[in-house]
Amino acid sequence: MAQAGRQVVPVANLREFFKDSVHGVLEKQHVAVEEQTEQYVVNVLTLFARSEALYERTPAGTSLRPLALMLCDALEAGSSGERNRALQRLGDVSLFVAGFFAHSFAARLIDIDYHIAMGGRAYGALAAATARGSGRALSSVFAELAQKFQPLVDVLNELSDSAYTHSDRDILRLYELWLKTGSARCYGLLKRLGVEPTRAAGTAFAH
């Protein structure tokens, strides 16, 4: 999906595009994940590139279901299978939204760290729930997604930001994100933009 002000780049095969892009950024950011985990992330991106897979139809129109309601779906599920599907949906949506819509959080009450926390916990619960039985093949994938949720969000942020120019407001936002999440990518961006991040009061700007 294209965001306002960005050029749409045509690709012949969306999955192959995401596969190459994710692999390249993982290497660039020195984020090591298992091949199955990398493939899972690529599958999530390919799925949610179709808006009808991400958004849900409601009587009021098409919208993104709040994460709290997705969590309720999992907690109130009538079977373990329904619970696991709801947790997976919660983790997948949290990862995608935190990764590709980080800039839109600036005007919202619910912040990116909320999505990171919700998604990481959903994958963690899913890993524990699938450790035995027919779903155990994916248990290690979910465990790694939970453990490395923040670095993977950084990877998706870089994919999203590939055609984005940062303004002064974005610099302040990057600093806020770094303070909240400890994102190594935000730290690196701030350094490249002439900012010396510090957790003490104030921010040092290079001249």
N, C-alpha and C positions, 0 to 999 in steps of 0.2 A: 504494500500500500504506500502511495506517495503522500508526503506531507506538504503543506503549503510552502511555496517558494523553492521546491526542490525539483530538479530535472528527473523525469522518468527515463530510466535506462532499460531498453528492451532486452530481454534474455530469451533464448530459445528453450531452455529447460530450467524451470525455477528451482527444482530440487538440486540440480547440479550446481547452479549458481550459489545457493546457500551452502552446499557442501564445500565448495572451493573457498568461499568467503569465510565461513566459520573456521575451517582448518587453518587458513592463512592468519587470521587474527589470534587464534589460540597459540600458534607458534610465535607470533609477534609479541604477545603479552606474556609468553612463557607460562601458559596455563596448561598443565598436563591432565588430561582426562582419558579414560579408557575409550576404545574405539566405539563400543556400544553406546556409551554416554554421548559421544560426539554425534553419532547417527541419530540418537533420540532427539537431541536439540535441533538438528537439521529437519527432522520430521515435524517437530512442533512448529518451526518457522514456515515450513511448506504448507502445513494445515491451516495456520492462522493467516497466511497470506490471502486466503479467501475470507472475506468479511463475514459471510454467513456462518462460518465455523467458529468465529470469535464472538460475535454478537448474538443475542437471543431475541426472538420476537415476543413482545408483550402487548397487552391491549393498548398501551400508550405509544407503541411504536418499537422500533429496533433499538436495543441498548445493551450495554455490557452489564451483566449481572454482578452486583456488589460481592466482594470477596467474603464478607460476613455471612451473606445468604448462601454462598457456596459451602462454607464451613457448616452451616446449619443443615444443608442437604446431606453432608457426610455424617453428622452427628445423629440425624434423624432417619438415616437409611434403614430400610427394612431387612437388608441382608448384607453380608460382608462384601459381596460383589458390587452392590450398589454403593456401599461406603467407599470402596477402593476406587471406583470410577469417579465419584464425587471428589475425592482427595486428589486424584490425578488431574482432573479438570482444574481444580484450585491451583495446583502447582504449576501446571502448564500455562494457564492464563496469567498468573503472577509473574512468571519468568518472561513471557512475551511482552506484557505491558511494561514491566520495569525496564526491560531491555530496549524497547523501541519507542516508548512514549515518555522518557525521563524528563524532557523539557516541558511537557504539558503539566507536570506536577507543581510547577511554580505557582499556579493560580488555584490550586486545590487544597482543601483541608486535609485530605488523606495523602500522605507523602509516600515517596518511593521506599523508605525504610519499612513501612507497613507492608508493602507488597513483598519485599525481600523476606521479612519475618514470616508472613503467612505462607509464602511459597516454600520456603525452606522447611518449615514445620510440617507442611502437608506432605512433601516428599519424604521427610524423615519418618512420619507415621506410616506412610505407604511402604517404605522399605521394611519396617518392622512387621507390618501386616502380611507382606508377601514373602517373608523369609522362608516360609514352608508352603507346601502345596504347589499347585499348577503355576502360580505366578512367581515362583522363586527365581526364575531365570532373570527377571527384571529387578529383583530386590537390590542387587549390587549397583545397578544403574540409578535407582531412586536414592540409594544411600549416598552415592557420589554427587548427585544433583543437590541433595540436602547439604552436604559438606561444603560444596564449592559453588553455592548459589550466587554469592556476591561476585566472585571472579567471572562467572558465566554471564551475569548481568553486565559486567564491564565489557565483555566480548561483544555482546549484542548492542551495547551502547555505541561501540566503535563502528559497528556495521551501520547503525542508524545515523551516525554523525559523519559519515564519509563525505557528504556534500553539504555539511552545515558549517557556517561561519559564526564564531562566538562573539556576542556583543558584551558590553560592560556588565549588563544585567546577568548574562550567562556566566561571567566570571564569578560573580557573587554567588550565583546558584551552584556552580561547581564547588566553591569553597564550602557552602552549606552541606552539599552532598558528601564531601570528603569528611567533614566533621561528624556527620550522622552515621556514615557507613564504613569509613575507613578505606574507601575505594582507591586502589593503587592507580587505576586509570585516571580518576579525577585529579589525584596528586600530580601525575605526570603531565596532564593537560595544563594545570595551573602553572607548573614550572615552565612549560613551553610558552605560556602566555605572559611570562614575566612576573609571576606571583610566587613568593616563597611562603608556602602554607605553614601555619603554626597553630597549635591548639591553644596558645595563650591569647589574651585579648588583643585584637588587632591583626592585621595582615601586612606582611612586608612586600612591597612592590619594588621590583628591580628597575633601575633606570640606566 
